[in-house]
Amino acid sequence: MGGYVLGQILRILSNLVLTRLLVPEVFGVMAVATMVLVVITLLSDVGLRQAVIQSPNGNVQPFLDTAWTLQMVRGVLIWLICIGVGIAIDQANVYGLTTGGVYQYPDLSLIIGAVGFAAVIMGFQSTKAITRARNLDLSRLTIIEFIALVISLVVAILLCWATGSIWSFVISSWVNALVLTVLSHTSLPGTNNRVHIDRKALGEMMSFGRWIMLASTFSVLAANGDRLLLAGWVTPTVLGFYVLAFNLVAMIEGAGGRLFSAVATPALSRVARETPEQIRKVYYNFRLPFDLFFVGSAGALYGGGRAIIDLLYDHRYAEAGLIIEILSFSLLVTRFGVASSVYLAAGRPQNLTILSFVKTTALFTLVPLANWLFGFEGALWAIALHGVLTLPILLYFNIRYRLNSVKFECVILLAWPVGYLVGHAFEMMVRHVSFVL
């Protein structure tokens, strides 16, 4: 956890530097290119990592080599599809099918294709990294990720300082992928991978992965649909404001969600295999600190979001303050998503498919409607709260594993006003210091 927090601090510090070297529209354009890569990556997710972690054969070398071979093929396919999307956007502009917004940025298609090449590099990453995660041995993985982050951020800052170009971000993404891949092979113990397809392993992965892929199809749209929609409605500058605010909220989601995924999912998988009657106890042992963190952070961001933006960025980015306050409410819904780890551990990925479908449908229905009725601010509220519609279904799924607790859900909400008071006090302090200066 310490490595992840330190990494987020580095990202914030680098953002402070980059926002002073680049204009806001660059962040909007790069957000679209990154979104395309993420969407394609998740749409092609056949659950290789989850299969290795969940399967009893996850430590068997032919199983790992099969996963590695499929991973490489997938990386190349992701890159080719990114190139295809870039060409499609160019053709849409030629025939007047785009109505404005970020999609008409001159070099967007080239940037999308270039960013996609990082998937080819990542496809060669050793499965030794997945094995370490399966065995809850995360210390060296954290160090590797931290090293890659530091090197890529230094490259980004130096190139931005020298060129002021959006291509600095593209090159730094290649560097990050390359460092991660090289260190996964050279710094982790274990057997090196080789190209190999084991028919039995392939069958097991495809059986497990078909539900993961279907769930990913919906979850990727739910996770990235906000920028997909906004990019067609707002200017690159406004999208840049949104991305800065979104990234700050996403850092909080990542701090909790990433650790839960890295630690709790393997732990719950072990409990499901060995002592399934203990799932509820282990689940709430993990959930309590995460929920306190999410709910308290939601209150703090709502109480002090504008002050955070004013403190971190110059006056050009002030409009991001309102955005971060509204998006903070998404944390109240996000915390329920940790139940997905139980479903995966119990071998029920189809539950994720249903939840992702409902969330995606809600996003692509409510956000356009809210934007039409109430404008950009209405769209922001719909983005923050559309996940509420998944809660009845999630609570229904939880019945099977006895995971529901009305008392817990009510008591944990008391962390919100506490967080709000902290955030409001922070805002008053920032305003006072600014007035004195």
Wavefront OBJ file of the C-alpha trace (Angstrom):
o trace
v 0.000 0.000 0.000
v 2.862 2.351 0.843
v 4.327 1.949 -2.632
v 1.004 2.711 -4.264
v 0.459 5.835 -2.137
v 3.977 7.019 -2.906
v 3.297 6.422 -6.597
v 0.131 8.520 -6.443
v 2.032 11.320 -4.730
v 4.579 11.211 -7.553
v 1.773 11.376 -10.130
v 0.289 14.420 -8.423
v 3.667 16.151 -8.273
v 4.355 15.371 -11.924
v 0.903 16.687 -12.846
v 1.720 19.936 -11.083
v 4.775 20.278 -13.299
v 3.076 19.125 -16.513
v 0.067 21.435 -16.131
v 2.491 24.338 -16.068
v 4.354 23.138 -19.156
v 1.301 22.265 -21.286
v -2.048 23.832 -22.160
v -5.247 22.215 -20.746
v -6.421 20.852 -24.118
v -3.457 18.447 -24.253
v -4.826 16.560 -21.248
v -8.222 16.279 -22.947
v -6.749 14.857 -26.150
v -4.497 12.416 -24.303
v -7.475 11.316 -22.213
v -9.329 10.284 -25.375
v -6.319 8.385 -26.763
v -5.777 6.602 -23.455
v -9.490 5.870 -23.191
v -9.468 4.174 -26.603
v -6.552 1.950 -25.540
v -8.191 1.087 -22.225
v -11.521 0.325 -23.892
v -9.934 -1.994 -26.456
v -7.753 -3.630 -23.791
v -10.716 -4.410 -21.581
v -12.966 -5.442 -24.446
v -10.368 -8.072 -25.338
v -9.921 -9.208 -21.727
v -10.397 -12.970 -21.566
v -9.502 -13.158 -17.883
v -5.961 -14.526 -18.201
v -4.760 -12.941 -14.968
v -7.913 -13.890 -13.076
v -7.734 -17.440 -14.433
v -4.161 -17.890 -13.178
v -5.041 -16.500 -9.741
v -8.283 -18.455 -9.381
v -7.378 -21.798 -10.965
v -5.934 -24.718 -8.962
v -3.519 -25.087 -11.914
v -2.305 -21.496 -11.614
v 1.198 -22.576 -10.545
v 1.615 -25.221 -13.275
v 4.118 -24.118 -15.953
v 2.198 -25.310 -19.075
v -0.804 -23.360 -17.797
v 1.351 -20.240 -17.317
v 3.027 -20.603 -20.726
v -0.368 -20.878 -22.395
v -1.495 -17.699 -20.651
v 1.717 -15.912 -21.724
v 1.326 -16.964 -25.360
v -2.272 -15.743 -25.460
v -1.191 -12.531 -23.749
v 1.339 -11.757 -26.503
v -1.160 -12.405 -29.284
v -3.687 -10.196 -27.533
v -1.174 -7.333 -27.258
v -0.606 -7.270 -31.022
v -4.346 -7.428 -31.709
v -4.980 -4.495 -29.353
v -2.432 -2.379 -31.234
v -3.911 -3.220 -34.642
v -7.403 -2.359 -33.437
v -6.132 0.981 -32.071
v -4.754 1.774 -35.522
v -8.116 0.835 -37.025
v -9.977 3.116 -34.618
v -7.678 5.998 -35.542
v -8.358 5.448 -39.244
v -12.106 5.283 -38.546
v -12.005 8.623 -36.702
v -10.127 10.201 -39.628
v -12.732 8.938 -42.083
v -15.557 10.145 -39.855
v -14.023 13.625 -39.903
v -13.626 13.537 -43.692
v -17.305 12.705 -44.184
v -18.506 15.144 -41.530
v -19.791 12.469 -39.149
v -18.244 14.155 -36.097
v -19.963 17.277 -34.832
v -17.060 18.843 -32.990
v -15.278 18.234 -29.714
v -12.054 16.337 -29.181
v -12.591 13.876 -32.046
v -11.654 16.596 -34.558
v -8.200 17.206 -33.046
v -5.737 17.034 -36.007
v -3.291 14.321 -34.806
v -5.713 12.274 -32.708
v -5.632 9.213 -34.991
v -1.816 9.068 -34.974
v -1.710 9.485 -31.205
v -4.210 6.651 -30.684
v -2.177 4.280 -32.858
v 1.065 5.217 -31.122
v -0.360 4.857 -27.618
v -1.684 1.428 -28.594
v 1.844 0.147 -29.253
v 2.360 -0.007 -25.478
v 0.022 -3.031 -25.501
v 2.468 -4.927 -27.717
v 5.255 -4.301 -25.220
v 3.102 -5.269 -22.239
v 2.094 -8.479 -23.997
v 5.610 -9.808 -23.381
v 5.399 -9.249 -19.613
v 6.302 -12.420 -17.694
v 3.592 -14.405 -15.920
v 5.964 -14.496 -12.961
v 4.293 -11.218 -11.975
v 0.858 -12.884 -11.901
v 2.257 -15.803 -9.908
v 3.597 -13.413 -7.274
v 0.157 -11.807 -7.012
v -1.499 -15.227 -6.729
v 0.777 -16.105 -3.824
v 0.238 -12.689 -2.150
v 3.934 -11.877 -2.551
v 3.532 -8.259 -3.643
v 6.579 -6.443 -2.292
v 8.828 -6.909 -5.315
v 5.960 -6.196 -7.723
v 5.372 -2.901 -5.948
v 9.046 -1.986 -6.297
v 9.035 -2.835 -10.014
v 5.931 -0.748 -10.645
v 7.390 2.142 -8.674
v 10.647 2.071 -10.642
v 8.749 2.026 -13.942
v 6.569 4.913 -12.792
v 9.516 7.065 -11.723
v 11.409 6.511 -14.968
v 8.373 7.171 -17.175
v 7.416 10.336 -15.269
v 10.957 11.692 -15.531
v 10.906 11.013 -19.274
v 7.520 12.735 -19.624
v 8.613 15.840 -17.727
v 11.937 16.159 -19.566
v 10.324 15.733 -22.980
v 7.504 18.162 -22.141
v 10.056 20.704 -20.969
v 12.133 20.261 -24.134
v 9.321 20.049 -26.701
v 6.006 21.085 -25.123
v 4.445 18.339 -27.235
v 1.686 15.830 -26.504
v 4.017 13.158 -27.920
v 5.943 13.348 -24.648
v 3.081 11.417 -23.030
v 3.123 8.805 -25.786
v 6.840 8.120 -25.451
v 6.632 7.957 -21.655
v 3.881 5.310 -21.945
v 6.233 3.183 -24.069
v 8.999 3.622 -21.500
v 6.698 2.584 -18.650
v 5.589 -0.565 -20.501
v 9.174 -1.452 -21.468
v 10.554 -1.098 -17.939
v 7.694 -3.158 -16.463
v 8.189 -5.907 -19.024
v 11.972 -6.119 -18.733
v 11.937 -6.124 -14.929
v 9.195 -8.777 -14.815
v 11.617 -11.128 -16.579
v 14.864 -10.112 -14.893
v 13.879 -9.245 -11.312
v 11.419 -11.969 -10.352
v 12.361 -15.558 -9.472
v 10.745 -18.417 -11.303
v 10.769 -20.275 -14.595
v 10.986 -18.201 -17.765
v 8.026 -18.387 -20.120
v 8.111 -19.961 -23.555
v 5.641 -19.995 -26.416
v 3.344 -22.952 -25.776
v -0.345 -23.861 -26.008
v -1.671 -26.583 -23.712
v -5.101 -27.663 -24.955
v -6.441 -28.482 -21.494
v -5.231 -25.167 -20.069
v -6.627 -23.307 -23.070
v -10.027 -24.922 -22.557
v -10.084 -23.988 -18.875
v -9.111 -20.376 -19.621
v -11.714 -19.999 -22.344
v -14.435 -21.497 -20.147
v -13.609 -19.074 -17.345
v -12.737 -16.208 -19.671
v -15.939 -16.053 -21.702
v -17.768 -14.578 -18.725
v -14.873 -12.252 -17.925
v -14.815 -11.033 -21.525
v -18.553 -10.433 -21.556
v -18.353 -8.614 -18.226
v -15.411 -6.572 -19.515
v -17.379 -5.563 -22.595
v -19.912 -3.834 -20.381
v -17.591 -2.715 -17.586
v -15.205 -1.000 -20.005
v -18.055 1.054 -21.409
v -19.265 1.836 -17.902
v -15.759 2.840 -16.780
v -14.855 4.920 -19.845
v -18.211 5.912 -21.283
v -18.116 9.240 -19.456
v -15.142 10.487 -21.492
v -16.455 8.773 -24.620
v -19.673 10.795 -24.363
v -18.178 14.058 -23.111
v -15.571 14.080 -25.892
v -18.395 14.529 -28.396
v -20.043 17.375 -26.477
v -17.314 19.562 -24.983
v -14.098 21.228 -26.115
v -10.667 19.687 -25.464
v -10.102 22.326 -22.763
v -13.274 21.452 -20.822
v -12.497 17.748 -21.177
v -9.040 18.538 -19.824
v -10.644 20.069 -16.712
v -12.818 16.981 -16.346
v -9.866 14.613 -16.692
v -7.852 16.406 -14.004
v -10.783 16.188 -11.578
v -11.569 12.612 -12.609
v -7.953 11.548 -12.091
v -7.898 12.884 -8.533
v -11.041 10.907 -7.685
v -9.660 7.888 -9.555
v -6.500 8.013 -7.435
v -8.638 7.531 -4.347
v -10.610 4.735 -6.004
v -7.338 3.163 -7.096
v -5.747 3.417 -3.653
v -8.555 1.302 -2.243
v -9.612 -0.744 -5.241
v -6.107 -1.657 -6.353
v -5.080 -2.909 -2.928
v -8.347 -4.811 -2.522
v -7.868 -6.434 -5.926
v -4.206 -7.244 -5.305
v -4.596 -8.556 -1.755
v -8.232 -9.394 -1.078
v -8.991 -11.235 -4.324
v -6.183 -13.815 -3.889
v -6.999 -14.088 -0.167
v -10.706 -14.624 -0.831
v -9.855 -17.142 -3.556
v -7.818 -19.112 -1.032
v -10.665 -18.962 1.504
v -13.172 -20.071 -1.154
v -10.970 -23.079 -1.979
v -10.107 -24.092 1.575
v -12.692 -22.716 4.079
v -15.666 -21.262 2.161
v -17.690 -20.809 5.355
v -15.260 -18.023 6.337
v -15.926 -15.819 3.277
v -18.308 -13.422 5.055
v -15.907 -12.847 7.955
v -12.889 -12.274 5.706
v -14.936 -10.058 3.377
v -15.962 -7.655 6.153
v -12.489 -7.679 7.655
v -11.313 -6.240 4.343
v -14.325 -3.997 3.700
v -14.295 -1.980 6.922
v -11.060 -0.030 6.315
v -11.799 0.366 2.612
v -15.312 1.715 3.207
v -14.094 4.145 5.853
v -11.520 5.368 3.360
v -13.969 5.698 0.445
v -16.827 7.328 2.374
v -14.567 9.666 4.335
v -12.755 10.691 1.158
v -16.079 11.406 -0.574
v -16.999 13.834 2.190
v -13.559 15.444 2.195
v -13.587 16.011 -1.576
v -17.068 17.525 -1.475
v -16.072 19.838 1.355
v -12.689 20.859 -0.016
v -12.552 19.964 -3.711
v -12.279 23.521 -5.010
v -9.531 24.315 -2.527
v -7.594 21.239 -3.667
v -7.737 22.387 -7.297
v -6.809 25.971 -6.363
v -3.870 24.724 -4.326
v -2.523 22.252 -6.870
v -3.063 24.103 -10.152
v -2.996 27.648 -11.476
v -6.054 29.800 -12.223
v -6.556 28.249 -15.698
v -7.805 25.032 -14.066
v -10.231 26.580 -11.522
v -13.290 25.121 -13.299
v -12.166 21.630 -12.272
v -13.125 22.451 -8.657
v -16.877 22.047 -9.163
v -16.296 18.883 -11.191
v -14.316 17.139 -8.456
v -16.967 17.984 -5.844
v -19.711 16.365 -7.931
v -17.628 13.336 -8.905
v -16.822 12.699 -5.232
v -20.257 11.090 -4.820
v -19.172 8.254 -7.101
v -17.002 6.983 -4.224
v -20.148 6.216 -2.218
v -21.189 3.758 -4.936
v -17.758 2.454 -5.910
v -17.189 0.919 -2.476
v -19.827 -1.745 -3.162
v -17.807 -3.043 -6.094
v -15.458 -4.942 -3.800
v -18.070 -7.707 -3.692
v -16.917 -8.607 -7.204
v -13.832 -10.187 -5.632
v -16.083 -12.632 -3.809
v -17.890 -13.561 -7.026
v -14.594 -14.231 -8.805
v -13.237 -16.180 -5.850
v -16.389 -18.300 -5.804
v -16.209 -18.914 -9.557
v -19.275 -16.792 -10.411
v -17.972 -14.281 -13.014
v -21.432 -14.179 -14.623
v -22.560 -11.998 -11.709
v -20.088 -9.366 -12.887
v -21.514 -9.572 -16.392
v -25.010 -8.745 -15.177
v -23.828 -5.894 -12.941
v -21.685 -4.435 -15.715
v -24.576 -4.607 -18.180
v -26.896 -2.700 -15.832
v -24.236 -0.088 -15.054
v -23.419 0.442 -18.729
v -27.079 0.772 -19.663
v -27.597 3.297 -16.864
v -24.588 5.366 -17.943
v -25.492 5.562 -21.622
v -29.121 6.333 -20.789
v -28.886 8.768 -17.885
v -25.850 10.825 -18.921
v -27.145 11.870 -22.385
v -30.577 12.543 -20.871
v -29.108 14.650 -18.056
v -26.882 16.531 -20.506
v -29.907 17.288 -22.709
v -32.058 18.449 -19.791
v -29.524 20.164 -17.533
v -26.347 20.643 -19.561
v -22.792 19.767 -18.570
v -23.405 19.940 -14.804
v -26.367 17.585 -15.117
v -24.189 15.134 -17.033
v -21.643 15.273 -14.199
v -24.262 14.312 -11.608
v -25.444 11.435 -13.797
v -21.856 10.217 -14.176
v -21.352 10.310 -10.408
v -24.585 8.539 -9.445
v -25.575 6.198 -12.291
v -24.051 3.231 -10.447
v -26.804 3.453 -7.811
v -29.032 1.439 -10.156
v -26.767 -1.605 -9.733
v -27.140 -1.749 -5.952
v -30.434 -3.721 -5.757
v -28.963 -6.430 -8.001
v -25.688 -6.523 -6.079
v -27.533 -6.877 -2.775
v -29.523 -9.746 -4.282
v -26.340 -11.553 -5.355
v -24.868 -11.030 -1.888
v -27.674 -13.047 -0.281
v -26.082 -16.283 -1.491
v -22.870 -15.525 0.420
v -24.554 -13.802 3.403
v -22.706 -10.574 2.648
v -25.499 -8.070 3.353
v -25.522 -6.038 6.571
v -27.932 -3.099 6.873
v -26.301 -2.024 10.132
v -22.843 -1.911 8.559
v -24.034 0.082 5.519
v -25.801 2.680 7.675
v -23.088 3.120 10.296
v -20.311 3.453 7.715
v -22.054 6.502 6.184
v -21.206 8.450 9.346
v -17.708 8.768 7.906
v -19.073 11.158 5.229
v -19.863 14.150 7.500
v -16.565 13.609 9.297
v -14.767 13.755 5.960
v -16.802 16.788 4.912
v -15.789 18.711 8.032
v -12.145 17.881 7.381
v -12.456 18.998 3.752
v -14.313 22.180 4.670
v -11.723 23.029 7.325
v -9.011 22.514 4.718
v -10.818 24.860 2.311
v -11.166 27.556 4.980
v -7.468 27.236 5.770
v -6.495 27.576 2.102
v -8.765 30.604 1.678
v -7.304 32.216 4.809
v -3.728 31.641 3.691
v -4.530 32.993 0.215
v -6.137 36.102 1.754
v -3.146 36.734 4.003
v -0.713 36.325 1.113
l 1 2 3 4 5 6 7 8 9 10 11 12 13 14 15 16 17 18 19 20 21 22 23 24 25 26 27 28 29 30 31 32 33 34 35 36 37 38 39 40 41 42 43 44 45 46 47 48 49 50 51 52 53 54 55 56 57 58 59 60 61 62 63 64 65 66 67 68 69 70 71 72 73 74 75 76 77 78 79 80 81 82 83 84 85 86 87 88 89 90 91 92 93 94 95 96 97 98 99 100 101 102 103 104 105 106 107 108 109 110 111 112 113 114 115 116 117 118 119 120 121 122 123 124 125 126 127 128 129 130 131 132 133 134 135 136 137 138 139 140 141 142 143 144 145 146 147 148 149 150 151 152 153 154 155 156 157 158 159 160 161 162 163 164 165 166 167 168 169 170 171 172 173 174 175 176 177 178 179 180 181 182 183 184 185 186 187 188 189 190 191 192 193 194 195 196 197 198 199 200 201 202 203 204 205 206 207 208 209 210 211 212 213 214 215 216 217 218 219 220 221 222 223 224 225 226 227 228 229 230 231 232 233 234 235 236 237 238 239 240 241 242 243 244 245 246 247 248 249 250 251 252 253 254 255 256 257 258 259 260 261 262 263 264 265 266 267 268 269 270 271 272 273 274 275 276 277 278 279 280 281 282 283 284 285 286 287 288 289 290 291 292 293 294 295 296 297 298 299 300 301 302 303 304 305 306 307 308 309 310 311 312 313 314 315 316 317 318 319 320 321 322 323 324 325 326 327 328 329 330 331 332 333 334 335 336 337 338 339 340 341 342 343 344 345 346 347 348 349 350 351 352 353 354 355 356 357 358 359 360 361 362 363 364 365 366 367 368 369 370 371 372 373 374 375 376 377 378 379 380 381 382 383 384 385 386 387 388 389 390 391 392 393 394 395 396 397 398 399 400 401 402 403 404 405 406 407 408 409 410 411 412 413 414 415 416 417 418 419 420 421 422 423 424 425 426 427 428 429 430 431 432 433 434 435 436 437
